[in-house]
Structures are given as C-alpha cells and as structure tokens.
Amino acid sequence: MKVGLFGFGRTGHEVAEEIINDPDCALLWVVRNSKEKNHKFASDFLGHPEDRQGEFFCKEEAQEAGFFKSHPVDVIIDFSSPSGLYEYAPAADEGIHIVSAISHYEPREIGFLKELAERTAVLHSANITLGINFLLVASQILQQIVPNADIEVIEEHFRDKRGKSGSALKIAQKLGLDPVEHVNSIRVGGIVGKHEVVFGLPNQTIRISHEAISRKAFGTGALFAARAMEEEKKGFFTMEEIIRKAFFKNIAVNSLLT
C-alpha cells in the first residue's frame, strides 16, 4: 500500500515511523508546513537511511495543479491541521483514499469531507487508535446489557492538554451522558492518553479502559483504517463503524464454527 502523509509534528513523526516499519506499506511522501530540508527523506530523519521513504514536500508544492497525479498513492493519512483537507481535496479526483485523524473539525469541515466522499473513500476519526474505538463499541454493547448501571467516563492526559478530551466527550454522547456531570479529567505529566468507562452495579464494578502508551498507536490505527477501506470506491466511514463491523463479523464467523 502506497501512503502519503500530511503532517510531521509530534504525532506525525511516530505515524511516519509506523508506516516505514510496516513491510506491506511504502511511505512515498510527507507534506509539511516547513520548507526546511525540503526533498530530503523522513526515513533519514527517523534513523532509517538504508530504506529511503517519505520525501518531504512543502504544502505550497502539494497545492500545485497535478501534484497528486504526478505523485500517486493509494491513501492519504492526515495528521496535520483542520485546514489540511482543503490542501489535498484534489486527490479525491484521482481516486486516492483519505484517512483523516484530525481531532477537532467544525461542522463545515465535516461537510467538506463528506463532499469528498462522493468521489472517493473517506474515513474520519477524532481518535483513530484501535483501542479507543473498541472501547466505544464495547461500552455501547454493555450499556444495552445493563441499562440501569451508573456510568462514569474518566480521561487522563498530559499536563498541557486543554479542555476535556474529544474522545471522552464522544463516549459520553454515544452513551447518552451529560459530559459536565459524567466526564472526569485528570492532567499529569507522563501520560499520553487514557480513557476509562466505569459501570457501577449493586454488587460489582465493570471497567473498560484503553491507554495509549505511545503515539505510534495512532499510526497502527490509521493503517488499519486504510486497509479496511481498500476495496471501497467511495463513501464516508468512521473508525467506530469499521470496528463494529469487524466485531460482529468475527462473532458471526465464530458462531458458525461452534
């Protein structure tokens, strides 16, 4: 699978390394805001000089007509900024799939992604880790089993993260919880990100939790999403949807085998 990456910040570094280390993938290019070391390679920067991948392009070059035709990839993975989707919009006309892992979009940006999905396959997830999306699906299933349980959402992040976690707010919304009353935040150094849903019952407590130990988890999730869409021509998808589909598909297969 040929991959183009938008964004090379703190998370983008880790995602690029995951792509480079995946034997079934090739990181063809990386689009950055900076022009420093333009046309050098991300693999050199990340300590893989023997396997040159990820040529650096500045965003002005990516906005030139014909960039995506002359630099074809199977999928664009976006860890840049909310405005990045306007920069790679022409890629949709080339049939290039899009995986957006931007955590905060305004409604008009979601609407624009859905317009692109009329031309190619597009997936968006505010938190693209496998674990957080499985946690979300599992929590919804458990709530159906124990609808009278008390439910609290706890999110823990690094000291400088502002506001409540977008993933925690989404979990609360999906479970029908008031985020002011039921989302609890902790900010301390050394934590990448942890989410936990606590179900309180009269004689037991059930906890479903996920902790991102490294930002590489976002790369793993993005590649999972890209592979899940490989056979799709167009349409708008979410990580939660493909996890739910995989979850119930495996249940159906296992039930046939027993």
C-alpha positions as CSV (number, residue, x, y, z in Angstrom):
1,M,0.0,0.0,0.0
2,K,1.4,3.3,-1.1
3,V,0.9,6.1,1.5
4,G,1.2,9.9,1.5
5,L,1.3,11.6,4.9
6,F,0.1,15.1,5.7
7,G,1.7,16.5,8.9
8,F,5.0,15.8,10.5
9,G,4.5,17.1,14.0
10,R,5.0,15.1,17.3
11,T,2.4,12.5,16.3
12,G,3.2,12.7,12.6
13,H,6.8,11.6,13.4
14,E,5.5,8.5,15.1
15,V,3.0,7.7,12.4
16,A,5.6,8.0,9.7
17,E,7.8,5.5,11.5
18,E,5.0,3.0,11.8
19,I,4.3,3.3,8.1
20,I,8.0,2.9,7.2
21,N,8.3,-0.2,9.5
22,D,5.3,-1.9,8.0
23,P,6.5,-4.4,5.4
24,D,3.3,-4.1,3.4
25,C,3.5,-0.3,3.1
26,A,5.6,2.4,1.5
27,L,5.7,6.0,2.6
28,L,6.1,7.8,-0.6
29,W,5.9,11.4,0.6
30,V,5.2,13.7,3.5
31,V,3.7,17.2,3.2
32,R,4.8,19.7,5.9
33,N,4.3,23.4,6.6
34,S,8.1,23.9,6.7
35,K,10.4,24.2,3.7
36,E,13.4,23.3,5.8
37,K,15.1,20.2,4.4
38,N,12.6,20.1,1.5
39,H,13.0,17.0,-0.7
40,K,15.0,15.2,2.0
41,F,13.5,12.0,3.3
42,A,11.6,11.3,6.5
43,S,13.4,7.9,6.8
44,D,16.7,9.7,7.1
45,F,15.3,12.0,9.8
46,L,13.9,9.0,11.7
47,G,17.1,6.9,11.5
48,H,16.4,4.6,8.6
49,P,18.9,5.7,5.9
50,E,19.0,2.3,4.4
51,D,15.4,2.4,3.4
52,R,14.6,5.9,1.9
53,Q,11.0,6.7,2.2
54,G,8.8,9.8,2.7
55,E,10.2,12.6,0.6
56,F,9.4,16.0,2.2
57,F,7.3,18.4,0.2
58,C,6.1,21.8,1.5
59,K,2.3,22.5,1.4
60,E,2.7,25.0,-1.4
61,E,4.1,22.3,-3.7
62,A,1.2,20.0,-2.8
63,Q,-1.2,22.8,-3.8
64,E,0.2,22.9,-7.3
65,A,-2.0,21.6,-10.1
66,G,-1.3,18.0,-10.9
67,F,0.7,17.2,-7.7
68,F,-1.4,14.1,-6.8
69,K,-1.4,12.9,-10.4
70,S,2.3,13.0,-10.6
71,H,2.8,11.7,-7.1
72,P,0.2,8.9,-6.9
73,V,-0.5,7.0,-3.7
74,D,-3.3,4.6,-2.6
75,V,-4.2,6.6,0.5
76,I,-3.5,9.9,2.2
77,I,-3.2,9.8,6.0
78,D,-3.8,13.2,7.6
79,F,-2.3,14.2,10.9
80,S,-1.8,17.9,10.0
81,S,-4.4,20.5,10.9
82,P,-8.2,21.2,10.3
83,S,-7.3,23.1,7.2
84,G,-5.3,20.3,5.6
85,L,-8.3,18.7,4.0
86,Y,-8.6,21.7,1.6
87,E,-5.0,21.2,0.5
88,Y,-5.5,17.5,-0.5
89,A,-9.0,17.8,-1.8
90,P,-7.9,17.4,-5.5
91,A,-6.6,13.9,-4.6
92,A,-10.2,12.7,-4.4
93,D,-10.5,13.2,-8.2
94,E,-7.6,10.7,-8.6
95,G,-9.4,8.1,-6.6
96,I,-6.9,8.4,-3.7
97,H,-8.5,7.3,-0.4
98,I,-8.4,9.6,2.6
99,V,-7.9,8.8,6.3
100,S,-8.3,11.9,8.4
101,A,-7.2,11.7,12.1
102,I,-7.8,15.3,12.9
103,S,-9.3,15.6,16.4
104,H,-11.3,18.7,16.1
105,Y,-13.3,19.7,13.0
106,E,-16.0,22.3,12.7
107,P,-19.3,21.2,11.1
108,R,-18.4,22.8,7.7
109,E,-15.2,20.8,7.6
110,I,-17.0,17.5,8.3
111,G,-19.4,18.6,5.5
112,F,-16.5,19.1,3.1
113,L,-15.1,15.7,3.9
114,K,-18.5,14.2,3.1
115,E,-18.4,16.0,-0.2
116,L,-15.0,14.4,-1.0
117,A,-16.6,11.1,0.0
118,E,-18.8,11.4,-3.1
119,R,-15.7,11.0,-5.2
120,T,-13.5,8.6,-3.1
121,A,-13.5,6.6,0.1
122,V,-13.0,8.8,3.2
123,L,-12.7,7.9,6.8
124,H,-12.5,10.3,9.7
125,S,-11.9,9.6,13.3
126,A,-11.1,12.1,16.1
127,N,-9.1,9.3,17.8
128,I,-8.0,6.7,15.4
129,T,-6.5,4.2,17.8
130,L,-7.9,0.7,17.7
131,G,-8.4,0.6,21.4
132,I,-10.5,3.7,22.0
133,N,-12.9,2.7,19.2
134,F,-13.2,-0.8,20.5
135,L,-13.8,0.7,24.0
136,L,-16.6,2.8,22.4
137,V,-18.3,-0.1,20.7
138,A,-17.9,-2.4,23.8
139,S,-19.3,0.3,26.1
140,Q,-22.4,0.7,24.0
141,I,-23.0,-3.0,23.9
142,L,-22.5,-3.3,27.7
143,Q,-24.9,-0.4,28.3
144,Q,-27.6,-2.3,26.4
145,I,-27.0,-5.3,28.7
146,V,-27.0,-3.3,31.9
147,P,-29.1,-0.2,31.2
148,N,-29.5,0.7,34.8
149,A,-25.8,0.9,35.7
150,D,-24.2,4.1,36.9
151,I,-21.7,5.2,34.2
152,E,-18.7,7.5,34.6
153,V,-16.1,8.4,32.0
154,I,-12.5,9.1,33.2
155,E,-9.9,10.6,30.9
156,E,-6.3,11.2,31.7
157,H,-3.8,13.2,29.6
158,F,-0.5,15.0,29.6
159,R,-0.4,18.2,31.8
160,D,-0.7,20.7,28.9
161,K,-3.8,19.3,27.2
162,R,-6.6,21.8,27.5
163,G,-10.3,21.1,27.9
164,K,-12.0,17.8,28.1
165,S,-10.8,15.1,25.7
166,G,-12.7,15.0,22.5
167,S,-12.8,11.2,22.7
168,A,-14.3,11.3,26.2
169,L,-17.0,13.7,25.0
170,K,-17.8,11.4,22.2
171,I,-18.0,8.4,24.5
172,A,-20.4,10.4,26.8
173,Q,-22.5,11.5,23.8
174,K,-22.8,7.9,22.5
175,L,-23.8,6.7,25.9
176,G,-26.3,9.5,26.4
177,L,-24.4,11.0,29.4
178,D,-24.2,14.7,30.4
179,P,-20.5,15.5,29.8
180,V,-20.4,18.1,32.6
181,E,-21.6,15.6,35.2
182,H,-20.1,12.3,33.9
183,V,-16.8,13.1,32.3
184,N,-13.9,13.3,34.8
185,S,-10.5,14.7,33.7
186,I,-7.0,14.2,35.1
187,R,-3.9,16.1,33.9
188,V,-0.5,15.0,34.9
189,G,2.9,14.6,33.3
190,G,4.0,11.4,31.6
191,I,0.5,10.3,30.3
192,V,0.0,10.1,26.6
193,G,-3.8,9.4,26.9
194,K,-6.0,7.1,28.8
195,H,-9.8,6.6,28.7
196,E,-11.9,4.5,31.1
197,V,-15.6,3.8,31.3
198,V,-16.8,2.6,34.7
199,F,-20.1,0.8,35.0
200,G,-21.3,0.7,38.6
201,L,-23.7,-2.1,39.6
202,P,-25.0,-3.1,43.1
203,N,-22.6,-6.0,43.6
204,Q,-19.8,-5.3,41.1
205,T,-18.0,-2.7,39.0
206,I,-17.1,-3.2,35.4
207,R,-14.3,-1.1,33.9
208,I,-13.4,-0.9,30.2
209,S,-10.2,1.1,29.6
210,H,-7.7,2.0,27.0
211,E,-4.3,3.6,27.4
212,A,-2.1,4.9,24.5
213,I,1.5,4.1,25.6
214,S,3.0,5.6,22.5
215,R,1.7,7.9,19.7
216,K,2.6,5.0,17.4
217,A,-0.8,3.7,18.3
218,F,-2.3,6.3,16.1
219,G,-0.2,5.1,13.1
220,T,-1.4,1.5,13.8
221,G,-5.0,2.6,13.8
222,A,-4.6,4.7,10.6
223,L,-3.1,1.8,8.7
224,F,-5.9,-0.5,10.0
225,A,-8.4,2.1,8.7
226,A,-6.7,2.4,5.3
227,R,-6.7,-1.4,4.8
228,A,-10.3,-1.7,5.8
229,M,-11.2,0.7,3.0
230,E,-9.0,-0.8,0.3
231,E,-11.9,-2.4,-1.6
232,E,-14.2,0.7,-1.3
233,K,-14.7,3.1,-4.2
234,K,-16.3,5.9,-2.4
235,G,-18.3,6.7,0.8
236,F,-17.8,8.2,4.2
237,F,-16.7,6.0,7.0
238,T,-15.8,6.2,10.7
239,M,-13.4,4.1,12.7
240,E,-16.2,3.1,15.1
241,E,-18.2,1.7,12.1
242,I,-15.4,-0.5,10.8
243,I,-14.5,-1.7,14.3
244,R,-18.2,-2.6,14.9
245,K,-18.3,-4.3,11.5
246,A,-15.2,-6.4,12.3
247,F,-16.6,-7.1,15.8
248,F,-19.9,-8.6,14.6
249,K,-18.3,-10.3,11.6
250,N,-16.0,-12.3,13.9
251,I,-18.9,-13.1,16.2
252,A,-20.8,-14.5,13.2
253,V,-17.9,-16.5,12.0
254,N,-17.2,-18.0,15.4
255,S,-20.8,-18.9,15.9
256,L,-20.7,-20.9,12.7
257,L,-17.6,-22.7,13.9
258,T,-19.1,-23.8,17.2
